[in-house]
Amino acid sequence: MALPTPSTPTRRVRPPRVPRRIKLINFLAVVLPLAGFIAAVVLLWGTAFSWKQLGVFLAAYLLTGLGVTVGYHRLFTHRSFETHRFVAAVFGVLGSMAVEGPLLRWVACHRRHHQHSDGPDDPHSPHLHGEGFVGMMKGLWHAHVGWLFYADAPGLSRYVGDLRRDPLLRRIDALFPLWVLLSMLIPAAAGGLLTLSWTGALLGFVWGGLARVFLVHHVTWSVNSICHLWGGQPFRGDDQSRNNAIVGVLAMGEGWHNNHHAFPNSARHGLWWWQVDLSYWIIRALAACRLAWNVKTPAAELIAAKRR
């Protein structure tokens, strides 16, 4: 599926190389929140956190995270595979339960990002906010979370004309508040049933709801910020997309971002055996069960041709 073309072509200017101190700051931006989260788990173990809360948290994290990576991103944005409408609906709902915005808006923003990657019309590039340390820090903030506080670009809906023609996807998009509510109530109900207590329900809400949203959000936002500042670039391109192993694992394969920008319609982002890509493994499992087909991956010759 071809993405919409801009009405006015934009000349891309290759951003300058990222200083080492900025790479270090970005590394810490990924590691420290995660370390703080792990520290909270350790300190609260046995009082407000146990195996039951861990199970609720992991289930909610994996399901809603895959809703974003497999559903919102690889299925709806890039059409990297095909599936049955029921499966598509499940991934659309799970992606909505990640609380990153309604389906159509998420897809539109991401398609716009690809069309203008690290250019003036990229919604969340970290490279357009001034020179030096201050400029880079402003760019990091904008790419990670600041861009969410800006109004949508005019005509954003033109990026999802194909999806808007589907009544099922429009309905999933319109019911976004319901999916958000369920994303909080289901972990609470699971925690209550596992412990047969109201305290368990509260902890299920805290860990499977609030804490899970916190981690899913920051891992996803790290693809926008960290993966355009820190990591390897095995493929040629006009932007600063990078492969970051830490984000690659935490984001279920999305952190192999330079690979993705080189082959945006590929269902596989981890192109080498050592690049962990849980999202692609799920798609492969769906294909093995005949629940997915026309799974797109780049040929070995094309990969070799694009290498630096």
N, C-alpha and C positions, 0 to 999 in steps of 0.2 A: 504494500500500500504506500503510495507516494505521499509525502507530507506536503502541506500547502506551501506555495512559494510566496515570498514576501512581495509586497507591492512595490517597494523601493529597495533595490539591492544594497546591501551593506558591505563595505570593504572591511575585511578583517585585518586587524593589526596584531601581530604576534606579541603577547605580553612578555615582559622581561623575565629572566630566570629568577626563581625564588631564593632569597638569601638563606643561609643555613640556620640563622637564628629564628627565622619565620617557620622553617620546617620543624625546628625543635618545639616551638610554641604550639604548632598544630598537632604535633605528636602528643604533647601533654594534654591538649584539648580533648583528644580522643581517650587517652589513658586515665586521666585523673577522675573524670566523672564515673567511669567504669570502676576504677579502684575505690571510689567513695561508695558506690553502690554495693560492691563486694564487701567492703568494711562494714556497712550497715547490716548486711546479711549475717556476717560473722558475729557482730556484737549483739544482734537481736536473736541469734539462734537459741532455741529452747525457751524463749519468752514470747516474742511476737513473730517468730519465723521458725518453721520446721519443715520436714519432708513434705507434709501436706501442702503448705503454702508454696513451697518450691515447685511442686508438681503443677499447681494451679497457675503459677507464674510462667513456667516454661511452656505449658500448653497454650496459654494465651499469647505469649510472645511469638512462638513458632507459627501458630495459626494466623494471627493478624499480620505478622511480618511477611509470611508467604502470600497473604492476600495482596500486599503491596508489591512484592518482588515478582511473583509469578503472575498475579492478576492485573493490578493497576499498570505495572510496568511492561512486562514481556508480552502479555496477552493483549491488553487493550491499547496501550500506547504504540507498541511496535509490531503487533500482529506476528510475533515470531513463531506462533503455532496456532493450530485450530483445535476446537473442542466442541463438545455438545453444549447446548444452551443452558442446561441445568448446571454443568460444571462451571461455565462462565458466570452464571448467577452466583454460585457459591463463592467464587473468588472475588466477585464484585462486592458481595456483602462482607467478606472477611477483610478486604482492603479498606472498606468504609469503617470497619470496627477498629482499624488502627488509628482512627481519629486524625487523619492527615488532610481531611477535606473531602468534599463530594467527588465522585468518580470523574465526571466530565471536566471539572475544573482542574483536577490533578493531572489528567492526561493532557489537557490543553497547555498547561504550564510546562510540562515536560517536553512536549513536542516543540514548543517555542524555544525552550532551552537548546534543544538539538539544532534547530535551524540557525540560531544566533550564538552558538557556544562561545563564551568569553568575548563576545562582541557587545556593542552598546545596547542591543535589545535583548540580551540574555537576562532573564528575570533574577538570576542569583549567581552571577559571576563574582569572584573575589578580587578580580584584577582591574577594576575600573574606578577605584576610589582614592586615587592620589598616589604619590610617590613616597618612598621611605617607609620607616617602621609604622608611623601613624596611619599612613594610607593602607598599608597591608593589614593592620589590625581592624580598620574600618571595613575593609573588604572581607575579612574573615567573619566579622559579626554579620555583615549584610548577607553573605552566602549561607551562613549557618542558620540564622533565624530572622535577621532584620528585614529581609525581603517580604516576609509574611505580613508585615505591617503596612505595606504599600497597596494602593488600589490596583486592581487588575488592569493590564494594558487594554486599550480600546480594541474591539474586534477579536478578543481572545477566543470567543466561541467558534470562530471560523476554523480553528484547528481540530475541532471535533465534529465536523459536519457528518462524518460517516457514523459516529456513535449516536448522535442525536436522532438519527433516522430509526434507531432501534427502540421500540417502546419499552422493552424489558430493561435496557440500560438507563433509559430516562426515569423509569420508576425507581430503580435502585438509587439513582442519583437524588431523586426528590425525597426519598425516605432516609436520607443521611442522618437526621437527628434520632430516628428510631434505632438505627444501627449503633450509634454512639451510646445510647441508653442501654441497649442490650449488651454492649461490650463491657459495661460496668456491672450490670445485674447478673450476668451469667457467671463470672468468677465469684461474685458474692454468694450466689446460690450454691455453686460447687464447693466453696469453702464451708458453708453452713452444713451441707449434706455430709461432707467428709468428717466433720467434727461433731455434728449434731448439736451445734451451739450457735447463739447469736454472735459470740466473739469470733468464732470461725468464719461466719459470714462477713463480719467487718474486716477481718484480716484478708479474706479472699478478695474483697473490694479494694483494699489498700494495695496488695501485692499483685493480684491478677488484673486489677483495673488501673489504678493511678500509677504505681511503680512501673508496670508494664508499658503504659503509654509513654512515660518519661524515657525509658530506654529505647523503645522503638523509634520515637521521635528523634532522639539525639544520634542514634546510629544512622537513620535515614538522612538527616541533615548533614551528617559528616560526609556523605557521598557528594553533596553539593559543595561543601567547603574544603574538607581535608583532601578529597580526591581530585581537586583542581589546584592543589598546592604542594602536596608531599607524596612522593612515590615514584615508581618507574614509568618510563614511556617507551615501550618496545615498538610502538607503531608511529609512523609519521602522521602528522595532522596539523591543523591550523589553530588548535586550541591547547589548553593546558591540562586536559584530562590526564589522570595518572592512575596507575595500579597501586593500591595500598592493601597489603596483606591483612593488617588488623581489621580494617573495615570490610575487607573481602570475607573474612570469617564471620564477623558479627552481623553483617548485612546479608548473609546467606548468598554470597556471590556477587553482590552489587558493587563491591569495592574494586573489582577488576575493571575500573572505569575507562582506562585507556583502551583496553580490549573492546569494551562496549562502544565507545565512540568510533573506533575503527570499523566495527561491524554492528551498527545499531539495530539491525533487524534479526540478529542472531539470538536464538534462545539460550545459547551457551556463552557465558561471560568468562568463565575460567577455562581458557583455551589449552592449558597444559595440565598434565595429570596432577601436579602438586598445587594447583590453584583451586582451592576448595570452593565449590559452587553448589550449595544445597538446592537452590532453586532449580537449576538445570537437572539435578538428579530427580527432583519431584516431577518435572516435566517428562523425563525419560520413563519414570515409573508409570505416569499416566498413559504414555504412548504404549508401554508394554501391556497395559490393561485395556488398550483400544479406547481410551478416553481422550487421547490427543493424537493428532496426526499433522502432516506437513510441518514437522518441526524443522526450523531453519537453522543451519550451522554453516560457517564458511568452509570452503574447500581448503585442503592443505596448501595447494598452489597459490590461492589468494592470500592466505596468511603469510606465506613466505614472501610474496611480492610486496606486501605492505610493511614488512619489517624494516627497521632503520638500517 
